[in-house]
Each structure stands twice: as structure tokens, then as C-alpha cells.
Amino acid sequence: MGSLHFEIGKKFTLTKTFAESDVYLFAGIIGDLFPAHVNEEYCKRMPYGTRLVHGCLTFSLCSTVSGMAGVDSGHDILAMGYDQVKFLKPVFFGDTITATYWITEVNEARRKTTGQCVMTNQRGETVLTCLHYMKVIDLVEEGKGP
């Protein structure tokens, strides 16, 4: 087991516009058909006046950008969890969200990293933040158990 190859502070980004179809596909997959996501008439009575993208759908972009950091390192990694997930602003259909991720800490002894993920909309507003933890793993040789 050699030293870890993560560059602290190096940024990884993904930008995505959330379409109505993204929300409806996600709602169907997870079974979350709450009216705030799929019922425009219901939403007209809400403070925002229109449907919202699921927070978990927005949050899922962190998985993509953290994976980019793992691939960039050349290590095989697994996500170990998220902490301090904060939904700061609503995300609306048609919003373009940029997820940015960077490693903030590398623990060589435990072969783990801590990363920060921040998501902003097309107006530059921060809509979501969280911490993310990864672990470097050693792959098992083919034909051998763990």
C-alpha cells in the first residue's frame, strides 16, 4: 500500500440543467410523487409557486463529482458517507446546477479522504452543500475471496 494520490483543493465540476423529465423519472424510480414535485396546481399555493426538483436528485450530483476525484487519483475508491447535507435554496425545473467538489483532507493511515461539495444555480446562488467521505480500497485478485 503506497501513498495516496489525491490533490487537496483540486476541483471537479459537473453542470446539469434539470428538465421535467429528470424529475418525473426520478419520482418514478424512488416512488416520491409528493405534490411539490409533480403537481403544478398544488404548487401554485406554495410560497415558490411552481414545482421543485427533489432535493435528493440535486444531491445525487455529488456522487458524480466525487467519483471524478476518485478516478483522477488512480485509486479504487468507495463512498463512505455524507455529512452536513444542507438544502439552502430550492431548485426549479429548468435550473442549471453546477456541482463542484474538492478534497479537503487526506488521512494516509486510514486510507480515507474528506471532500467538500458545493452546488450553485445559474444565478450563482448556493443551493446545496455537504461533506463527503471516501475510502481507498484494494481490489481482490480474480478467483480469490476477500
N, C-alpha and C positions, 0 to 999 in steps of 0.2 A: 504494500500500500504506500504509494508515493504521496507527495504533497498535492493539495487541491489546486485546481487551475481556474479559480473564479476571480474576476477583476472587480474589486469593490468599486461601486459607483458607475460602472458601465451600464448604459441604458438600452433597454429593449422596448420597442413600441409596436402597437397594432392599432389601426384606426378602422372603425366599422360604423356604418350607418344602419341603425335598427329599423327595419321595414315591418309593416304589419304582418307579413308572412312569417318573419322570425318569431314574433310574439305568439302567433297562433300555433305554429309548430311546437314551440317550447311549451305552451299551455297544454297542448295535447299530449306531449311526451310525459310531463310530470303530473298532469291532471289538475292543474291550478287554473280553473276557469273563473276565478274571482272577478266580479263585475268591473273592478278598477282597471282590469287588463283587456276585457273583451266586450264591454257594454257601453257604447258611446253615450247613450241616453242617460244611463245611470251616472256616468262621469260628468255630465253637464251640471249635476247638482253638487259635485265635489269642488273643493277650492281650486283645483287645477283646470277644471272644465273639459278635460279630454282624457283619453286612455293613457295609461302608463306602461312602460316596459317593466317586466318583472325585475325586481332588484337582483334576484339570483341569476337571471340571464345576463344582466350587465356585469355582475360579479364574476361570471364564468370566463370573461376575457382575461382575468388574472392567470388562469390556468395556462392559457396560450403563451402569454408573455413570460411567465416564469419558466415554462418549458423551453422557450428560446434561450434563456440564460443557461439552462442545463445543457442543451445541445452545444452552445457556444463553448462551454467549459471542456467538452470532450469526455465528460464523465457520464456514467449511467446514474440516473437520479430517480427518486420517488418523492412526491409531495408528502409532507408530514403534517400539514395543517395550516390553518389560517387563524389570525388573531386580530382583535381590534377592528373588525369589519364595520365600516361606518357608511351608511347611505346618507349623503349630505344634501343632495338635490334630486328631484325627480328626473327621470329620463323619459322623454316622449317619443312616440312613433316619429320617425324621420330624423331624430337627433343623431349626430355623428360623434361617436365617443372614441377618444384616444386613450388607450391603456398604456401606461409607462411603468416599467419595472426595473429595479436595480438591486444588487446585492449590497447589504449594509454591514454584514458581519459574516466571517468565515471561522468556524470552530474546527480546526485541523484535527484535534484529538478525537472529537466525536463524529467527524466527517459530516458536519451539518452546516447549513447556511441559513441566514435570516435575510429576507428581502422585503422591500417596500414596494407596494403597488399603488399608483395614483391614477384615477381616471378623470378626464376633463371632457366637457362637451364643446361644440363648435363655437360657443361664446366665451370659452376659456374658463368656465366655472368648474370647480372641482365637484364631481358628483359622487365619488366613492373613493375610500382609502382603506387599505388593510396591510397587515404584515403577513408574510408567507414564509414557511419553513420547508427546506429540502434536506434530504439525506442522500449522500453518495453511496451507491451500493456496488457490490462486486457480483457480476453475473456468475451463475453456476455453469460449469462446463457441461456440454451436452452429454446426456447419458448418466450424469451424476446427480444425486439429490443434494439438497441444500446443506 
